[in-house]
Amino acid sequence: MFKEYKEYYMPVMKMHWYDTLILSKYPCRFYKKEFESSAMGRCVLTAFFEFEAEDKTSCKLGINCVHL
C-alpha cells in the first residue's frame, strides 16, 4: 500500500537539541533563520523545492516549520 523510500533529504546545519526538523523524500534546499528576540535560539526552518509541473511550468514551493 505504501511505497518505501530508501533516501531522505534533511538539513545539514548546526541544530539545537530542541530544534525543528524537516525530512523530505524530494531534493530541496534548506534555510534556517533564527529569531533575534529569542533567548533560547528559536528559529524558522524552510525547505525550498523547485520542480516542473505536468504542463512544463516551472514551480517553486517553500514549506516552513517553527518551534515556538
QUIFEN-V71791 format. One record per residue. N is the residue number from 1. SS is DSSP state (h for helix, s for strand, l for the rest). BURIAL is I if it has 16 or more other C-alpha atoms within 10 Angstrom, else O. Layout:
n=N ss=SS burial=BURIAL
n=N ss=SS burial=BURIAL
//
This chain:
n=1 ss=l burial=O
n=2 ss=l burial=O
n=3 ss=l burial=O
n=4 ss=l burial=O
n=5 ss=l burial=O
n=6 ss=l burial=O
n=7 ss=l burial=O
n=8 ss=l burial=O
n=9 ss=s burial=O
n=10 ss=l burial=I
n=11 ss=l burial=I
n=12 ss=l burial=O
n=13 ss=l burial=O
n=14 ss=l burial=O
n=15 ss=l burial=O
n=16 ss=l burial=O
n=17 ss=l burial=O
n=18 ss=l burial=O
n=19 ss=l burial=O
n=20 ss=l burial=I
n=21 ss=l burial=I
n=22 ss=l burial=O
n=23 ss=l burial=O
n=24 ss=s burial=O
n=25 ss=l burial=O
n=26 ss=l burial=O
n=27 ss=l burial=O
n=28 ss=l burial=I
n=29 ss=s burial=O
n=30 ss=s burial=I
n=31 ss=s burial=O
n=32 ss=s burial=I
n=33 ss=s burial=O
n=34 ss=s burial=O
n=35 ss=l burial=O
n=36 ss=l burial=O
n=37 ss=l burial=O
n=38 ss=l burial=O
n=39 ss=l burial=O
n=40 ss=l burial=O
n=41 ss=l burial=O
n=42 ss=l burial=I
n=43 ss=s burial=I
n=44 ss=s burial=I
n=45 ss=s burial=I
n=46 ss=s burial=I
n=47 ss=s burial=I
n=48 ss=s burial=O
n=49 ss=s burial=I
n=50 ss=s burial=O
n=51 ss=s burial=O
n=52 ss=s burial=O
n=53 ss=l burial=O
n=54 ss=l burial=O
n=55 ss=l burial=O
n=56 ss=l burial=O
n=57 ss=l burial=O
n=58 ss=s burial=O
n=59 ss=s burial=O
n=60 ss=s burial=O
n=61 ss=s burial=O
n=62 ss=s burial=O
n=63 ss=s burial=O
n=64 ss=s burial=O
n=65 ss=s burial=O
n=66 ss=s burial=O
n=67 ss=l burial=O
n=68 ss=l burial=O
//
